[in-house]
Amino acid sequence: VEESFNLQATHDLFYHGVGPAWQSAIAKWRRHQEGTPAASSCREADGNNASDICNDDVAMILPYDHLQFPGVVPRTFSGAFVLSSIARIISFIVPKSILDLPSHPMVVQFIIRFTLLIFSWLAHIRLATSLEGYVSIQQDNNNPKSKNHQEIIVNAPMIFGYYLLITAAQFHIPFYSSRLLPNTFALLLTTHAYAEWFNNRPRRTAIYLVFTTAIFRCDVLLLLFTVGLTMLIRRELRIVEALCIGIVTGITALMITVPMDSLLWQRMVWPEFEVWWFNSIDNRSSEWGVMPFYWYFANALPKGMLLTLFLVPLAFLNLLAFSQKETQNRMHNAKNYIMQRNSIIDQRMLPFFASTVGFVFLYSFLPHKEMRFMFPALPMFNACAAYGLSKLHAIAIHGGKGGGMNIVRKGFYALGLFAVVITMIGSFLFLRLSTENYPGGVALERLKNHFGSTNVMNTQQRAPRWEEVHVHIDVAAAMTGVSLFGQRSVTHLYPIQISKSGYEAENSADASLRAYTHLLSEEQSVKGFHVVDTIDGFPSLNKRNLRVDTQPAIYILERDGWLPEYTRVIGGSITWHCFIAALSFGFIITTCIWWWKYTVKTTPKKIL
């Protein structure tokens, strides 16, 4: 539902902009100055011709989906505004003779999602670069008189590539990186915050987290608390400095989100404050289900990381300390691997990881739990996993040439890579299951194909009168893939009417469905309608037969007697999610090839 809000908002801002909202706000201000009735009063009096001031400018109906389907709590338009603005710029640059972008709504939707994917990808590239820099050069504060105190090199080979490989091998971050959830926008900004922290810029880290909390996800406040507390303990920030950053950044964020959101919601609103009040004070999020306290640790994080979770503890172990004598003898040849030889514990990643675990722990007190709430924690867990895998790489390369210990080292490294491979296989399984989670969108696409088939097959009998066609979309279909972009792609070809139901009482379906010619519904049997096609959903893994089982989810229903004769031809088409899956697969394969070449080139030939 939250993804649907941002997607519909992006559609409205791309096609309608903020102009109608400005006109409505100005009209309300004028009415207030003149003491004239409100727009609702004008509409009530319009039938009696009560006043000539009740004109269309005053009683206008704004073309925004969120005003008809507001949802439980308001959300910000900041992310949707940025993405729609980029799409508008692209539409302006591309000549209409080549591609009239507004006439291809599904292309617009793809560009918007692809833009968000690029932003997310660049954030992870930046975090990987910062992580590599952090673990590669450290100051030896324990012995300032040492000759080597200026640059103590800690060799974590391939940690840049390992972070990207582990992130790409998992399911949730790649899958949701192009989906317009508030959690995705928050994940993008918190990834940049971690990158700034690794770059030893705590002020910028705090700015990113405050900005994210105030605009996109109020729950990042917990991460801000744990990270801020860690910074105060490590004396990276002073209390007065932290307060100044919080106040200045918070006011700046409010100056961005409140005016725009108030304009588009047509009332004074700070969305994330209302979300915080709804979840924390009223605790109404529990109405959507509750989970036990340990659910994030026992279910969400293992599901999100799969076998790569076992690489995380290795980030806190000095693996070469277990073979210290051999390591010291080979220190000249492996001069890029100087670690804390007097300690088994590697504390380098501990402060960062502890703040993230604290975030998960505090969030566990909220009864309602979802996997997406853990998105801000996943980049730091992946950073630790990449650091652990790089250590396995290091001991496999810089270990002794012969003996059983060398075989053991290489065996552990192989197990680490095996964990990544199995995680990738599990992610492809999740991807296969997820392709069946959007039957509403598939139903809308098949309905469009059905209209095309009906138009062709019935031209000689009786051409359909498209202006009489009225499609109704119920709640189940609307929340499983139907978007305004998809609706516009249908109405662009056929001048039909489309309406949909919502959770709100005023958006419930009419008592009589006879006013509609077609239905997208989860109900199979509706009096006066017959089934045209069935779209499966509710995927589940059949472990015994090793297949994905589905059940009927959405039915395409057509009113009896709509046409004297019709031919049921439902054509298939290459859907956008197949293209996205192919693109993701190509990206993963390219990353693996690049990683292999990089490993071969950077590995000494003697060791090979």
N, C-alpha and C positions, 0 to 999 in steps of 0.2 A: 504494500500500500504506500509506503514512504517512497519507494522507487517510482511508483506511478505518479505521485505528486510532482516530483522534480521533472519527470519526463513530460508530463502535461504542461507544467509551467514553462519549460523550455520551448515547447511547441507554441504556446500562446505568446511568449515574448518574441519569438522569431517571426510569427505571422502577424501579430497585432501590435507588438511593442507596448510601451507604457503610455502611449497617447490617450487611449480611452480612459485609463485610470486618472490621468491629469485632467481630462475634460470633466469627469465625474466629480473630482475633488474641487475644481473651480466652480462647478454648478452648485455643489453643496455649500461652498463658502458664500456664493451669491445669495442663495436661499436664506442662509443664516443672517446675512447682512440685511436682507429685505424683509425678514420675518415671514417668508412664504412657507407653505406646507412642505413636508418631507416628500421624497420621491414615492414612498409607499402610499401616502395620503393622496398624492396626485393620481396614482393608478386607480385607487378606489373611487375617486371622484370623477375620473375620466368618463366612466359610463354614463354619468348624469350631466356631462358637459358643465361641470360646476365652475370651472375657471379656465381662462385662456392662458394662465401662467403654467398650467400643467402640460407642457409641450414635450416633445421627444428629447430635447436637450436636457431637460430636468429629470425626466423619468426614464432616462436611457438604461438599457440592460447591458452590462459590461460583458464582453465576449471572453470571459475567463472561466476556465473549468473549476478552479479552486473555490470560486464564490458559490457555485452550485453544489460542489462536493468538497466541503471544507475539511472533512476528516475529524478526528478526535481532537487534535491539537494543531495549531498553525506551525508552518515550517518557513524557513527563510528562502528568499528568492535569489540570494547572492550568487550561489553556484550556477543556477539556471540562467541568470542574467549574463554572467561571463561567457558561458558556453553558447548561448543564443547570439550574443554579440559577435563572437568569433565566426559562427556560421553565417551571420549577416554580412560580415566583411568578406568572407569567401564568396558569398552569393553576389556581392557587389563587384568583386574582382573578376570572376569568371564571366566571360561574355555570354549573353543569353543565346547567341547563335550556336554556341558549343553545348551549353547546358543551362536550361532555365531551372535553377535549383528549386525555387518555391513550388514548381509544378511537379517535383519528384519528392514527395514528403518522406518516403522511406530512405532516399539518399540523404536527405537532411538529417534524419534520425541517425543514420550510420555515421555521418560526419561528426555529429555532436558526441556520440559515444566514443568514436575513434579519437577525438580531441582529448576527452577525459582520459582515455587509455594512454595517450602520449604523455600527458602531464604526470600520470601515475608512474609510468615507466621512467621518466626523467628523475622523479623523486627517488626511486630505488637506485638508479645509477649514481645519484649524488650521495646517497647513504653508503653505498658500496665503496665509493671513492674515499669518503671521510673515514669509514671503518678501516680501510687499508692504511691510510695515513696515520691513524691513531695507534694501531698495533705495530707499526713499523718503526716509529721514532719516539723514544721516551727519554726523559731526563733522569739521570741517576741522582736523585735527591739524597739518597742514603750516604753517598760518598762524594761530596762536592770536590774533593781534592784529587779525585781519580782522573787520569788522563782521558778516560773514555766517557766522562760524565756529560760531555756536550752532545754526543749522539750514541746512545745505546740502541743498537738495532735488534729488534725482536722479529725474527723471520717467521712470518705467517704466510707461506707461499700460496699464491692463488686465492687469497681470501676475498679479493674483489670478485673473481669469477665464481667462487664457491657460494657467496651470498646470492648472487643472481641465479645461479643454478638451483640452489635450494628453494628460493622464492618461486622460480618458474616451475619447479617440480611439484609444488603444493597446489591445492585446488582453489582455496578461497580468495587469496590475493589476486591471482591472475583473472579469475572468473568475475570478481566484483570490481575490478579496476576500471571497467568501462560502464558500470551500472550506476545510475544517478541516485544513489542513496546518500543521505547525509553522512552515513558512516564512511562512505568512500571519500567524500571531501575531507572528512576529519582524518582519515588514514593518510591521505596525501600530505596534509599539513603536519601531522605528527611525525611522518617520515622525515620531512625537512627539519623538524625540531631535533630529532635524534642526530641527524647529520651535523647540525650546528653544535650539538653537545660534544660529539666526537672531535669536532674542529676546535674545541676549547673556547666556544663562544656562548657562555651560559645566558647572557642577556638576550641574545637572539632566540635561544631555545625557549626562554620564558615568554618572549613576545609571540612566538608561533603558538604556544600552548594557550595563552590567554586569548589570542585571536580566535583560535579554533573553538574554545569553550564558549565564547560570547556569541559566535555567529552560527556554527554548524552543529556542535554536539555538546550539550551542557555536561554530559558525563565525563568529558575530558578533564573536568575540574578535579576529579580524583587523581588522574595522572599528573596534573599540574601540582597538586598537593605533595605527592610522593617525590616527584622530581625536584620540586622546590625545596622540600625538606632535605633531600640528599645534597643539593647544592649548598644549603646553609651549613650542613654538617661538614662538608668538605671545604667550606669557606670560599666557594666560587662566587657567591653572592652574599652581600650583607642584608640585614633585615630591612633597613631603610631603602636600600637600592631596589630590593625585591618589591617593596610596597610601591615605590615610584613607578617601576615598570608595569606593575599590575594596574595601577590607577590610570596612567597615561594610555596604555594599550587598550584597556577596557573602554575608556571614553572614546577613543578613536574607533574601536570596533562598533560601539553603539551608534556612533555618527554615521557609520556605513550601513548597518543592518536596519536600524529603526526607521529612518525616513523611507527607504525603499519598500520595506515590508509593510509599513503603515499605509503607504500609498496604494499598494496592490491589494492589501487586505481590506482597505477602506475603513480602517479604524486604527487607533494608536495601539501598537503592539510591539513587544520584544519577544519574538517566537521562542527562543531557547529558555527564557525565564518562565514562560507558561508551561513549557515541556518539563522543566525542572520541578515546578510546583505540582504538576500533574503526577509525575513519577515519584517524587520524594516526599512531598507533604501529604498529598491526597492518597498516595500509594495505589492509584487506580490502574497502574500497569499490571497489577496482579490479576486483573480481570482477563488478561490474555494468557494466563497460565503461570504457574510457579514451579520452581525447581529447587532441589536441596542445595544447601550451602556449598557443598563440595563439587557441584556440577561443572563449573568452569575448569577445575583442576583435573577432574576424573573423566570428563567427557569432551568438553569443548576444545581445550588445547590439544589433547591427543588426536582428536578428529581433524583439527586444523593442520597439525604438523606431521601426523602419521609417524613413520619410523625416524624421520629427521629429529624428532624430539629426543632420541637417545644420544644425539651428538651434542646436546646442550651442556650436560655435565662436564664434558671434556674441556670446555672453555675454562674451567676453574681448576684444572689439574696441570701441573708441570710434568708433562709426560717424560721428558728427558731426565728428570730427577731420579727416575727408577733405574736408569743406566748411567749414573753420573760419571763414573770413572771413564767409561768409553766416550762419553760426550766431551769430557775435558781433554782427552787425548786427541779428539778429532776437531777441537775448537778452531784450530788454524784453518783447516779445510772447510769448516762450516762456520766461518766467522759471522755470517749473517744470522746465526741462531744463538744468541746470548740471552739466557733467561734468568730467572731468580733461582740460582743453583742451590741456594741454601734452604729452599722451601719447596714443599710438595704442592702447596696451594698457589695458584696464579690468581692474584686479586685484580688483575687489570680490568676485567669486564664486570667485576662484582658490584660496584656501585650502580652501574646502569641497569644490570639485571635485577638487583634488589628493588629498585624503584618501580620497575615494571611488575614484578611479583606483588609488590605492595598495592599497586593499582588493581590487579586481579583479585587480591584478597579483600580489599575494601568494596569492590563491586559485588562480591559474593553476598554481601548483606542485603542487597536488593532482591526480593523474592522472584521477580520476573527476570528470566535470563534467556539470552539468545546468543548464537554464535557470533553474529555481527558486532555485538558489543565488545568483543575481544580483539577487533581489528587493530586498535592502536598498540596492542601488546605484541602482535605477531612480528613486526620488523625487528624488534630487539631480541626476541627469541631466535629469529633466523640469523641475526648477527652473531649471537653466541654459538649457534650450531655451525655457522661457517668458520668461526674461529676454532672450534673443536675439530672440524674436518681438516682444516689447514695444519693443525698440529699432527694429526695422523699422517698427513702428506709429508710433513717435515721429518718425522722419525723414520718414515719409510725410505726417504731419499738420503738423509744424512746419517743413517745407521751404518753398522759395520757391513762389510762385504759378505762375510760368510757366517756360518754358525746358525744355530736354531733361533737365536734372538732376532736375526734379520728376517727370517721367514715369518716369525710371529708379528713383527712390525708391519711387514707388507700384508700379512693376513688381516690385521686390524684395519689398515687403510682400505683394503678391498671390502671389508665389511661396511665401512663408512660409505663407500660408493654404492654398495649394494642397497643400503638403507635409502639413498637418494633415488635409485632406480625403482625400488618397490614403492616408494612414495609417489613417484611419477605414474606408475601403473595404477595405483589407487586413485590418483587424481583423474586419470582418463576414465576410470569407472564412475567416479562422481559426475564427470562431465556427461557421460552417456545417460546417467539417470536424470541429470538436470535438463537435458534436451526435451524431456517429456513433461516438464513442469509448467509449460506455457500453452496449454490447450486452447485458451481463449484467443490468443494471437493467431494460432494455426486455424482456428475456426473462422476467424474474420478473413483470413487469406483464402480459405476454401470457399467461403461464401462469395467472395469476389470472383473466383474462378467459376462458380456455379452461375452467377449472373451472366458471365461471358458466354458460357455454354448455352444458357437459356435464351440469350439474345440471338445467338446464331441458329439454334435448332428450331426456334419458334417464329422466325421472321416471316416464313411463308404462311404460317397459321394465323398468328396474331402477335404483333410486336408488343413487348411489354411496355406498359406506361410507367416509366420509372418515377415520375412525380408522385405516383400513388403508392410507391413502395416505401414502407416504414419498418425499419429494423429495430428490434429491441434487444439490448444486451443486459443480461442479469448480472448480479453481483459476482457470482462465481466466474463468469467469463471476463468481466471487467477487471478482476484482480489477478488474472492469469495470462497477461500478455497483450490485452487490448490497449492500444494507445491512440491518442488523437492523430498521430502520424499515420497509423494504420487506417483509422476511420477516414482521414482525408484522402488517402490513396484510393479508397473505394468511391467516395463521393466525387472525386476528381473525374472518374470514368463514368459514373452513373449518378444522375441528379436525384438521389434518394435522401430520405430522412433517417437519421440514426439517433436513437435515444438510449440511455442506459440507467440502470438502477444503482442505488447507493445504500449505505448503511443508514443514512439520515432518513427520518420519517417522511420528510417532504419529497424524498427521492425514491420512495418505494414504487413498485410497478403498479400500474392501474389495475383496478379490480377486474376489468374486462380486457382480455388480450386480443379481442377481435379487431381492435383498432390497428393492429400490426399485421404485416404480411409475412414477416420472417422473425424468428427468435433465435438467439444464441443463449441456450439455457442448460442448466444442469439437470432439468427435469425432462425425462424422456417422453412422458405421456402428457400432452396438453390437448384438451378438447378443442376440436376444430382445426388441428394442425397434424401434419405428418412429418416423419423424420426424413430429412434429405441426406444427412451424413452424420457420422459419429466420430468424435475426436477423443482419442485415449489420453489418459493422464494417470495420476497417482502411481508413479513408478515405484517398483520394489525389486530388490535383487533376489532372484530364485537361485539360491546357492546349490541346490541339488542338481538342477539342470543347467546351471551357469548361464542364465539369461535374465533379461530385464522384463518383468511382467508388468503389464499396465491394465487399467480398467477404464471403461467408458467414463469420460469426465464432462464433456460438453457436447450437446446435440444441436445440430442445425435443423430447425423446424420451419416448415413452410405452410402457410394457411391453405386449407382445402379450397379448391376452386379458384385459386389466384390466377391461374391460366388454364384454359380448357385442356391443353396438353403440354407436357414438358418432357424433356429428356434429361435424365439425371446423369450428368457427366461432370465429375469432379476431377479437375486436372491437378497435377502436382507441379511444384516449382521448387527451384533451389532457394531455400530460405536463408535469411541473413545469419541465423545462428550457425548454420553449416559453414558459411563463409568465415565467420569469426573463429569457429573451431579449427578450420584449415589454417587460418592465419596464425593462431596460437601454436598449432602443431609445428608450423614452419619456423616460428620464432624459437621454439624449444630445440628443434633439430639444429638450427643455426648456432644457437648458444652452445650446444654440446660439441659441435665441430670446432667452433672457435676455442672452446675450453681445451679440447684435445690437442690442437695445434699449438696453443700457448704452452701447454704442459710439456710437449715434446721439445719445443724450442728453448724453454727455460730450464730444462733438466739437464744436468751435466752428462756428457756422453759416457764417461767412465761408469757412472752409476747405472745408466741404461744398459 
